[in-house]
Amino acid sequence: MNKQLTSTFNGSPRPKAGVDALFGEGAIAKFQRLSNRAMIYMLALTMVTVVGFPLFWMVISSFKLPNEMYLFPPNFLPAEWTLENYSDLFTQTSFSLYFLNSLIVSVGATSLSLVIGGLGAYSISRFRFFGIAGFSRITMLCYMLPEVLIVIPLYIYVIELGLADTLFALIIGNTAFTLPLTLWYMKSYFNAIPASLEESAMIDGCTRLQAFRKITLPLALPGLIATGMFSFNHAWNEFLFALVFTSSESNKVLSLGLATWIGQDNIYSWGMLMASAVLVAIPVMLFYLLVQRKLVTGLADGGAKG
């Protein structure tokens, strides 16, 4: 009798119990995947709300009338939409001058950082010379130092060179701060590009400079774009160098100019400040949106060619 029962259970699947018997293993696994996905979406929605709501409130507040800025409880949407804050921003302040100065400093610092850092990183990656390992560590150590520790030494050089209260001083200061990261990041990127590609090009008759321009530089484009995004964002929002190196109204950048609107006990205008914050954020957002597609395309092309 025991042998018959054993053979019966061995010959057919054992009966399932509990939830498995009601829904089956496939339904349970599907439910677990859906619950995990729902949890991930809820966490992502929470993070987006926490980060995005202040930006949404900033944009909405820039279209409110001045008297609506002080209502309590505040209006979620403007009772009357207006562009008065934007028009006053350009007619009553020097916002256009600040914007132009910030654009000059950001583009100049980003260009210098990419040119000097890119060429320096290529040299470190491709050529071997005495002290290269120590030099690489020193450059990374320089980047780890905060701005407040290097602003005084840089200011001494600015004074000695006669560059005080000039936009060129801000370009040099921002370049000095972002250059170590550019060197370190681009060195790693050049190391990932096989040197055999350049050697093949030089065998076919190219010089090293031509091989760098035609082979290595296109493959390194994603790294240059990513580094340029960081350099531009840092120079666009930088405040400490602007506060120390410049003093005249004609050389103020956006970060310093907008900070002067805020007093110790009062503020210049909340509406115009919100409008200026929106206009300050737009160039960086546009830069990221325009570069993002090229960055992804460059990564794909670089992987295919490598």
N, C-alpha and C positions, 0 to 999 in steps of 0.2 A: 504493500500500500504506500509506504514512504517513497519507494522508488518510482511509483506511478505519479505521485504528486511532484516529485523532483523533476521528472521528465516533462511533466505538463508545464511547470513554471519555466524550465529551460527552453522548451520549444516555442513558447509564445512570450511576448513582451509583458513585463510586470505591469500591473495597473497603476496609473498615476494618482496622486493624492493631492488634495488641497486645490490651490489656484491653478497648478499645472493641469489638473484633470478638467477644470472648467474652461480655461482659455487656451491651453497649449503653450509650449515653450516659445514658439515664434511670436505669439501675441505679447508675452511677457517681455521678451527682448525688445520688441518694437515699442512697447510702452516705456521701457527704461530709456531708450534712445530719444523718444519724444520728450520725456521729462527732463533729461539732461540738456537737450537743445533749448527747451523752454527756459530753463534756469540760466543758461548762457545768454539768451536774448534779454532776459530780465536784468541781468547784471550789466549787459552792454547798454540797455536803455537807461538804467540808473546812472551810469557813468556819463553818457551823452547828455542827460538832463542836468547833472551837476555842473558839467563843463560848459554846456551850451546855453543854459538859461541866463547867466550873466551877460553873455554876448547878445542874446535876444533882447534882454532888458536895456542894454546899451543902445541898440539900434532903435528900439521903440521910443526910448526917452529922447533921442535926438530929434524926433518929430513932434514933441510936445511943446506947448506954449510955456513960457517961463513960470506963470502962476501955477501950472499943473505939476511942476517939479516938487512943490512943497506941500501937496495935498496929503492928508492922512485920514483914512487909509488911502494909499496911492491908487490911481487908476491903472488897470492892467493895460488897456489900450488908450491912446489919446482921445480925448473928447472931440478935439478938432485937430486934424493933421495939418502940419505947417512946415515950411522950409525956411522959416525965419532964422533958426539957429545956424543953418548953413550959409545963408546970405550974410548974416552978421559976422560970421566967422571970417569971411574973405574981405568984408568991407571995413570992419572995425579992429581987426588984428593983423599981425604979420605972419599969418599961417602959411601963406603962399611962399614967403621967403624961407620959413623954417622947413617947409616941405622940400623945396629945391635944394637947400643945404644938406638935408638928410639924404636925398637921392644922390648928390655928388659924393658925399662921404661913403655911402654904402657901396655904390658902384666902384668907386676908386679903391676902397679897401678890399673888396671882393676880387677885383681884377689883379691887384698886386699880390694878394695871398695865393691865388691860383697859379699865377705865372711863376713867382719865386718858389712857392711851395711845391708846385708840380715838377719844375726842373730840378729842384734840390732833392725831392723824393726819388726821382728817376736816377739821379747820380748816386744816391745812397744805395738804391736797389741794384743797379747794374755794375757799379765799380767797387772794387775792394781796396781800401787804403787804411793806413794806420789810424786807430782811434775811432773807427766807424761805429763800433758797438757802444762805446762811451758817449759819442755824440748823439746817437739815437736816444739813449736814456736821458741825457740832459735836456733834449728838446721836449720830451714828454714831461719831465719834471717842471720845466718852465710853464707848460700849459696847466699843470696842477696848481700853480700859484694863483691866488685870487688877484683881481684887478687892483685892489687897494694896496697891495704890496709892491706893485710895479709902477703905479701912477706917479709917485714922487721921483724915482730915477728917470722915468721917461720925461717928466716935466723939466728936470734939470737939463736934459739933452735938448728939449724944445727951446728953452731959454738960451742956451749956449749957441744954438744954430739960428737964432732969430726967427723962430717959427711960432712964437706965442700969438694967441688969438688969430689963428688961421685955420682954414679947413684942411689944409695939407697936414697940419699937426694931428688932427683927428684921424685922417687917413692912415698916417704912420702908426699912431697908437693902436688903432683897431687891427691893422695888419700885424703888428708885433704880438698882439694877443692871440689872433687866430692862426698865425703862421705855424706854431708848433703842432697844432692838431692837423693842419694840412700836410705837413711833412710826415707825421706818423701815419695818418690814414692813407695817404697816397703811396707811401712806401709799401705798406701791406698790399695795396691793390696792384702795384707794379710787380711785386714779388709773385702774385698769382698769375701774371701773364708770362707764358713761356718765353724765355730768351731765344729759343731756337727759331721762333718766327722772325725775329730781327736778323738773326744770323743767316737764315735762308734768303731774306731780302737783300742783305749785303753781298751774298754770293752771286745774286742776280744782277749786281751792279749798283745798288743803292749805297749811299753813304750812311753813316750812323744817324745823322740828323734826318735824312730822308726816310730811313726805316722807322725812326721814332715818330715822324709826322704822319706817315702813311699806314703804319701797322699798329704801333703801340698806343698812340694818342686816341684813335677811334675806339680801341678796346677799353681804354681807361676813361672814356667819356662818362659812364655812370658814376665813377668815383669823383670825378671833377664836378659833376652836377651836384652830388650829395654834399661835397665839401663847400661848394659855392652857396648852396642853400643855407648852410649853417653860418657861413661868413656874412652873408647878406643880412640874415635875421639878427645876428649879433650887432653888426654895425648900425642897423636901422633902429634898434631899441636901446643902444648903449647910452648911458647917462653920466657915469663917473668921469670919463675922459673929457666929455663935453663940458662938464661943470668946472674942471680944473684948467683945461687948455684954452678955453675961449671965455671972453668977457663981454664983448660988444654985441649989440642987438643984431647987427648985420651978419654975424657968424654963428648965431644960435641954431641948433638943430631942433627937431620936433620934441625929443624927450626933454631937453632943457627948456625950450620955449613954453611947452605946456605946463611944466612944473612951476614956472614963475607965475602962472595964473592962480595957483593955489596959495593962499596966505595962511597965516597961523590960525586965524579965527574966522576967516571968510573965504569965499571962493569967487573967482572972477565971474563965471556964469556956468551953471551946471548944464544948461542946454547946449551952449557952444562947446563945452568940454566933452559932452557925449558925442556931438557931431564931429569934433576933431578926432576923438578916439575911433570912430567909425572910419574916417578917411585915413587914419594912420594904419588901421588893420587891413584895409583893402589892398594896397600894393603887395604886402607880404602874402596874403591869401591868393592873389592873382599869380604871383611868382610861383607859389607852390603848385597851383592848378596847372599852369603852363608847363612847368618842368616835370611834373609827375609822370605824364605820358612818355616824355623823352627818357626819363630815368628808367621806367619799366622796359621800354623798347631797347634802350642801350644795354640793360642787363641781359635781356634775351639774346640780342645780337652778339654780345660779348661771350656768352656761354656757348652759342652755336659756333662762333669762329674759334674759340679756344679749344 
